[in-house]
Amino acid sequence: MTSKKYQEVKPSMANKAELIEKVAAATDLTKKDATAAVDAVFSTIQDALANGEKVQLIGFGNFEVRSRAERKGRNPQTGEEIKIPASKVPAFKPGKALKDAVK
């Protein structure tokens, strides 16, 4: 018998369109207005991260830009060692309330 390390999670919302539908239903907005609201939130977060700012949503979590150092890697086709340049990546750290809600 194999033990499951993680419980299977079934998504109730799979994409942006479903998120918009739920926002529209929860707020009595039209789908057009809900789409504008969701797009505005995503755009605002993206713009802040592009400017190197941190977005803190109390109770939900933090969006931030993290720096990744230069590192060595391998070309999987040739096995040749390559240098992967330093980069910046977006990251999300969930807040306590979100972590507790998921437990």
PLY file of the C-alpha trace (Angstrom):
ply
format ascii 1.0
element vertex 103
property float x
property float y
property float z
element edge 102
property int vertex1
property int vertex2
end_header
0.00 0.00 0.00
1.37 3.40 -0.91
0.78 6.40 1.29
-0.14 9.74 -0.19
2.19 12.46 0.96
-0.09 15.23 -0.30
-3.83 15.35 -0.45
-5.20 15.78 -3.95
-6.52 19.29 -4.50
-9.31 19.78 -7.00
-9.41 23.30 -8.42
-12.73 25.08 -8.32
-11.40 27.88 -10.47
-9.13 27.03 -13.35
-8.64 30.26 -15.25
-9.11 34.00 -15.49
-12.56 33.71 -17.10
-13.86 31.72 -14.13
-12.32 34.23 -11.72
-14.13 37.03 -13.55
-17.43 35.13 -13.33
-17.01 34.67 -9.57
-16.10 38.34 -9.05
-19.13 39.41 -11.09
-21.44 37.15 -9.08
-20.01 38.20 -5.70
-20.16 41.94 -6.40
-23.23 42.28 -8.66
-20.99 43.74 -11.36
-21.52 43.03 -15.03
-18.98 40.68 -16.61
-17.57 43.68 -18.48
-17.06 45.63 -15.24
-15.68 42.57 -13.43
-13.24 42.00 -16.30
-12.09 45.62 -16.04
-11.64 45.29 -12.27
-9.67 42.03 -12.46
-7.51 43.37 -15.31
-6.84 46.55 -13.32
-5.69 44.56 -10.28
-3.37 42.37 -12.35
-2.01 45.35 -14.28
-1.36 47.33 -11.11
0.53 44.44 -9.51
2.53 43.90 -12.72
3.43 47.59 -13.01
4.55 47.75 -9.37
6.76 44.67 -9.77
8.22 46.03 -13.02
9.23 49.14 -11.05
10.90 47.01 -8.38
8.19 47.68 -5.80
6.72 45.19 -3.34
2.93 44.72 -3.24
1.60 43.87 0.23
-1.97 42.62 0.52
-2.51 42.26 4.27
-4.02 38.89 5.09
-3.43 37.56 1.59
0.28 37.79 0.85
3.13 39.70 -0.74
4.22 39.96 -4.35
7.86 40.92 -4.82
10.79 40.72 -7.21
13.62 38.42 -6.20
17.11 38.40 -7.67
18.57 35.12 -8.81
22.35 34.89 -8.85
24.37 33.77 -11.83
24.82 30.01 -11.75
26.18 27.07 -13.68
23.95 24.75 -15.64
24.19 22.07 -18.30
22.90 21.87 -21.82
20.76 18.70 -21.63
21.44 17.81 -25.26
25.23 18.10 -25.22
26.10 17.92 -21.54
28.16 21.08 -22.01
28.41 23.30 -18.95
26.84 26.70 -19.49
26.59 29.90 -17.51
23.05 30.97 -16.62
23.03 34.75 -16.18
21.64 36.52 -13.12
17.97 37.44 -13.41
15.01 38.88 -11.57
11.85 36.84 -11.05
8.43 37.64 -9.60
7.61 35.81 -6.37
4.59 35.43 -4.10
4.73 34.76 -0.38
1.35 33.86 1.13
0.22 35.64 4.29
-0.79 33.93 7.53
-4.53 34.25 6.86
-4.17 32.58 3.45
-2.00 29.81 4.88
-4.53 29.20 7.66
-7.43 29.14 5.18
-5.70 26.45 3.13
-4.93 24.19 6.09
0 1
1 2
2 3
3 4
4 5
5 6
6 7
7 8
8 9
9 10
10 11
11 12
12 13
13 14
14 15
15 16
16 17
17 18
18 19
19 20
20 21
21 22
22 23
23 24
24 25
25 26
26 27
27 28
28 29
29 30
30 31
31 32
32 33
33 34
34 35
35 36
36 37
37 38
38 39
39 40
40 41
41 42
42 43
43 44
44 45
45 46
46 47
47 48
48 49
49 50
50 51
51 52
52 53
53 54
54 55
55 56
56 57
57 58
58 59
59 60
60 61
61 62
62 63
63 64
64 65
65 66
66 67
67 68
68 69
69 70
70 71
71 72
72 73
73 74
74 75
75 76
76 77
77 78
78 79
79 80
80 81
81 82
82 83
83 84
84 85
85 86
86 87
87 88
88 89
89 90
90 91
91 92
92 93
93 94
94 95
95 96
96 97
97 98
98 99
99 100
100 101
101 102
